[in-house]
Each structure stands twice: as structure tokens, then as C-alpha cells.
Amino acid sequence: MNDIETSILGKSRILLVDGETSVRSAMVAYFKNITRMFTAVKSAEEALSLLDGPLWDIIVCNLKLPGMNGLEFCKKARKLKPGIKLILASHYANPSLKKKAADCGIVEIINTPLTPYRLIPSLINVFSLLKTGNMPIARMAESGIDKPETVSILDLDESMIITAFVRFSNTYQKLVPQTCTWIQLNFKGAQAEIARGGQKINLPVDQIEPGDHLKRLYQFPINLMKLTFVRKQLVKELKKRGFLAFEVKRKPTEKTLFQKIRLGAIRRTEAFIGKVGEHIAVRDTISDILRTLFSSNDEEEINPFDLVGHINRIAENGAAEAISVIAALKKGDQLYTHSIDVGAIYLTAYLRWVEANGIVNNFKNDAEIMLSAVLHDIGKIWLPEGIRESRVAFETFGPEMTLLREHPLDGAKLLSKLNMPDIAINMARYHHVKYDILLTTSYPAVQSYDSVLLETRLLAIVDMFQALVGRRPYKRSWHPSDAMKYIHQLAGIEYDPRVWIAFREALGWHPVGSLVELSDGSQAFVVEKAYNGLHRPSVVVTRNSYDEELTHNTFIDLNTEKDIFIKSGLDPFKIYGDHSINRFLQLQVS
């Protein structure tokens, strides 16, 4: 923090309400020597009891709390203290949550998990707005907006000063003599980073040679101000010369809210791509564990302990959506990757459903949510290997399907012996029961659809979605958006329409990881679900409208770029083959 920020916070009185002990401890340790008064409590009930005491300036409250949730607390706090400023922390914010937050008097929503560096910009914003009286309601505060910026040529504006050129067109990948001479004349006195002979080298620009791969231009002398202070004419020239991205600092004017939001989204995307790469091996490992588990011949030897450890790792790192992307872009076996992919998609959808709609979370923790979904097909361990490992489709009423229809009851029986929660047992037993229980595809038989818990109704949708998009030897893979449309047609017939709406809002019409064609003819990966308008997510362009594969990829929020829309879904395996997941991991976002 700078001196001004420290001065502002030093006069503040802040109350934090968060159920996580580690978060409260970290926050108190950080703020105790900065603010006049910083108090942290674990529940809404404790916080309400403190409102009769000191006059707080700001209350920061987590949406997920033991007992009364964050929205209910904020509503009561606002009623007790009308002038109090409220910040809500949430893992996920959609239009529904933002509207509810605004109705409760919340002025900002920030992302969880809470950290001092994530909270400080929001605190400064709120205190600054308090002075001006210009207080927006429930706007999304992006994390990390004060870090050094890397921006694309499309985002350069006159509030910026270029400190380094960092991405270039193909012209600079293998320098020719004419290009070397041009760089040396126009960037005289600057430093360059180049790749030469497989090594990265930093040297003055007058030492670059033909054949070098230019990676970076930086440390500009004062006489090159004409290349660093951004003006419209400079942007046009840079674009023409093939300079694609830059590191910049701001002139002494504040970034616009739009720029902050876009930068935050780019950083989230970069972090998410990294998380996908980290968890490819985790998904493969879990698939191997499930293969061993499903091959157990002795019921007494079935032990999901190893499985639980890996699922805990996914849940704790918030990596479920990353696993879902891997599922869309990496081939896998029929049963085992199906189970882990269903678990990952289910955890993502369920948590967003809980937070967006304020429904009760009936699981003990995130790991239990995912484990319950992963084990939904555990009853298949008693199937003959020829059926379990089959690479052909079975006849609807053939003997194989008759055996297969036994797996929900067998799974429920086994999970009971493993002392799994009742909710997990219900999920295993009833995930093939249809909304219309009289359908021939509905099994096992039930007297009423009321026997099927809401959590199981969501699992049924996730199970079908993954079965459609998954790659199996005997069927084509559906594009995720086509799968969403298909399930939409079955809502009210095979699936609970209310739960379908929750699933659709959680993933969007074009789930993350989908490869799509845009209206201008370019191709892009979906990287972030739309928070306004489920048809307009954020994408990263991989191939331009001239059918040229890009090495530097532009981030586009289709909610703000209204002239562009998704035209259709594309099969990544037809375009990139088995390298689809690698293409996603190679995205260079700007």
C-alpha cells in the first residue's frame, strides 16, 4: 500500500464476518497495525450483537456463513444501521445475486477467498466514494487490478505509458536483416530480449542479429518518449508494424471501471488456464483409481480412501471447472473418466446454484459434494467386465441393459455399507429416475418423484450432459451447446424444469472449454461464463477470420462487444485432433 492508502485505512473501522478461521486470522494479523479498529467474527449472529456498540464504517461479509447467510445479515445490518457500507464476498456472482445484493444495500461484491490484497482496493474504492457521495450499488470489484498491466494493441489508450513491448507478429519470430536494421534505428538505446540458439539472451538492440527471435523490447531511453507515451497516431503505427501487446503503467489518472473489469477478467483467464494444465495428471490419476475400484471382486476390499485424497485436493484448490474443461478437450475411457467428469461438473454447478439462489447446502463440504457425484455409478462394479468395458451400444431392452439397470440399486446398497451420507445414497439410487416416472427409460421404479432429492435431480442432468459431450467408441460427441439445447427440450419431461434452469444458469449456454465460431468467421475458446446474458460469454480468439492460427490471443467479452456473437459450436477434435487440450493450454491472452 502507498502512504495515501495507509492514511485512509488508518482512520477506518472495519468489521469482518467470515466463517473460515484461517481467513479471519490472516486478516486480523495484516490489518491490526494499519487500521484504527479491525474486528473479525465468524457468524452473522455475533456480528449483529456488535452493531449496538461501535460505529463501524464498513462491514465485509462472506455470503457463505454458518447459520444466517450473508445476504440475510446485510439486510438486517442495514436496517439497524442505515448509514453502514456493506461489502459482500462471494465465490460466484450472477445478475440474480447482484440484484439481491443491491436490494440489501450492498455497495460492492468481491471475489473469494478473501485476502488483504484482494480486499484493500475495494476498501479504498468505498472510502473514496464515501467522500464524493458517488456510491454505485453492488458492482463487481475485480481482484488484482493494481498489478502491472499487460494489454493488447486493442486496449492501448492515452492514459498509458508503454514500459515494454512484449508480443509481436510472425515478422519478428525470425528476424531478417531489413527488420534488424529498422529495430536498431528506431529503438536505439533500448534493451532487447531475444531467443538465439535455443537460449534467451538480454542485450542492447544494436547487438541483435538476423535469425534472432524477438521476445521483448524494454528500458527505453528518454529520447524514445515518442514510442512510449501513447497517442492515437502511435497506436496506428504500432498496429501496422505488428506490435501486439505491451506492458504499461498509468499516467496519474485512474483506470476506468471497464478497463479494471477487463484486466481482472484476463488475469482470471490466465490463472484458469494454468489450473487446467496442473490438473490433467490429477484427472488421469483419479481415472486409474476408479478403474481399480470398479474392478474389485471382493466387496469387503472396496476402499475409496485414495480417491478421497485426490478429490479433497480438487475441492480445496477450486479446480472442478478446470477438470470440466479437460473433459471437453481430452479423450478418455468410457466409465472412469465419465465418473470424475460428472463429479467436477456437478461440484461447479451445485456451488453456483447454492450461492445464486440461496438454497441450503446439504453437504458437509465441497469434497463430499464431488465424491457423492463421482460414486454415482459405483453399482457397476458388479457388472460383468464385458458389459462394463463395452465399446458398443446395447439394445434398449436387451439382456445387457437389463443387467445395467440394476446398477443404481446396487450402488445405493454399496454406499450404505461404506457409511456414505444419505444424500449420496439417494444420488446413486435415483439418478436415472425421470421427471415423468412412467417413462420406460426411468428406473428403478418409484411411487413418486418426491423420492428424488433436489441434489439427485441435478445429478441426473449433469450425468446426461456429460454422457452427451463425452467421447465414447460407439457414438459421436455432442458440442456442449448442442447438449444444452437437447436437455432443454427434455425439461419438464425427463428432468425437473426448475433444476434445469439452475444448471443452465450455472454453466451458460456455451460452457467453458467450448470451441466456437464467431459471427466474424473467427474461432475462439469460451473461457468464462457470461454473468449477463447466458448466450454471451467471454472468449479467447484462436484463429482469425482469415483462417490464420494466432500465437497471441485476444480476450473478448461478448457482453461488451455487442457486434460479435457466437454463430455455432465447433468440434475441437476435427480442428486440433488429440492436441485440443494443448491448444487451450497454449493460449497467450491479451
Order of alpha helices (4+ residues) and beta strands (2+ residues): alpha-beta-alpha-beta-alpha-beta-alpha-beta-alpha-beta-alpha-beta-beta-beta-alpha-beta-beta-beta-alpha-beta-alpha-alpha-alpha-alpha-alpha-alpha-alpha-alpha-alpha-alpha-alpha-alpha-alpha-beta-beta-beta-beta-beta-alpha-alpha
